[in-house]
Structure formats: structure tokens, C-alpha cells
Amino acid sequence: MQSRTRLRALWPFAPYIVVALVHVIALAVRSPLAVPTKALLMPLLAIPVVLAWKSLAPRGAAVLLAVALLFSWLGDEAGLFFPFAPELPLMLGFFALAHVAYILLFLRHLRVRRLPLWTVVYVLWWLFMIAVLGPHTGSLFAAVAAYGIVLAGTAATSVRCRATIAWGGVFFLSSDSILAFRLFLPDAMPDWTSPAVMATYTIGQGLIVAGALLALRRGENGPAPADARADAVDRGTESLA
């Protein structure tokens, strides 16, 4: 019965999944479909949120989720919506706001466990990225460093949530890591990394939204008691705890 309920809950994600697949394939074969399909991604991912809106509680969590998707969309399409402004700084700014919304959502409404000690790896990731890419970022060094902090913050705080969300944080971080190398060390990156950026990005965003909706619909939001924490996470990926 529970598996049927979960399967039914996934149907609103079908348009997003289909368009995400088309977009990644279009990038791989350098099809012009890559441009319009990218613009559709976040609006399609918002469909499950809109359809579930009345059943989501607390309302503040639903608003934060919607805000994160809105700023992600603006980040995706910064060049389209703001052709008069430099694209990369705008993209970093909008995605930074999306990450702040996700961090607030995770910490205020979706956390079910303490922050594990192994998440120090995200600090090491930030130091590594700054050491390797920092010299190539030029005037964007401060912006890139600040963006790296909120990106690592999203990945780390997602680990406090159910495993679906935690894996979403991993994929999101992977996507932006590949993208950073493509932006600042393009000669070192093979062509296949372009679809890899969007493959990991769409998986990450999809997992975060799906995990958040499952938690908010089922009343699992908020800090879980210590003795109930194990029941609030997915058994199959307990290694993330």
C-alpha cells in the first residue's frame, strides 16, 4: 500500500524526468533542443509542488521550497532573462539565494538527525576548489568563494534530512563542481562533461524536491526524537547517516 502511494506521488514528476532526459541527450548531441528544454526544467519540477501545495505543512517549508526552485530557474536562465547584465555573476547570485532557501528548509523543517562528523569532507571540498580554481577566477574570486560556501552548506545540511534529500545534495554539489571546472579550466574538461553537469543537476534537484514533498506530506518535518530518528530516514541508504 505504501509503495503504491509512493508510486502515485511520482507521477507529477514524469514531465520533468522526460524533459530532463531530452535536455541531457540534446546537450550530448549538440541539438538546438538543449536551449528550450533547459528553460522548462524548473517550471516542470514545480508542478509536483503546486499539485501537493494544499497538503504541505508547515506552509513556511512549502514557500522555501518554491523560492529555491524560483531562484534556481532564474540562475538557469540568467542570460535569457537579463541579457543586459553579465551572466556568470547573476547566475552565481541567483543560485546562492536558492541554496540559502534550501539550507533554511533543511535546518528549520526537514532535519531528522544530527550533523555527522564526516561532513567535514565538504569543508575539504571547498578548500580544494579554492586552491585549484581560485587562481583562474580573476575578479570573481570572492563571489566564487562565497558561492562555494553556500553550496557546501546545502550539501552538508542536506545530510541532516532523509536520505533522498542527502543524495540530492551530493548530486547538486557534483554538478556545480563539474561546471566550475568547465568555466574556469575549460581546456582540461572533455566534451562529455557538458551533459554530465545537467545530468547530475537534474537528478540532484529532483531528489531534493521529491524527498521534501514526501517528508512534508507525511508530517515528517521538524527535528525527530533521538529514538525515532532511524525510522525517519530511508533504510536503503543508511550509510549517509
PyMOL commands that set and color helices and strands:
alter all, ss='L'
color gray80, all
select helices_A, chain A and resi 2-29+34-51+53-55+59-76+78-81+87-110+117-136+138-158+163-184+186-188+193-217+226-232+235-240
alter helices_A, ss='H'
color red, helices_A
deselect
rebuild
show_as cartoon
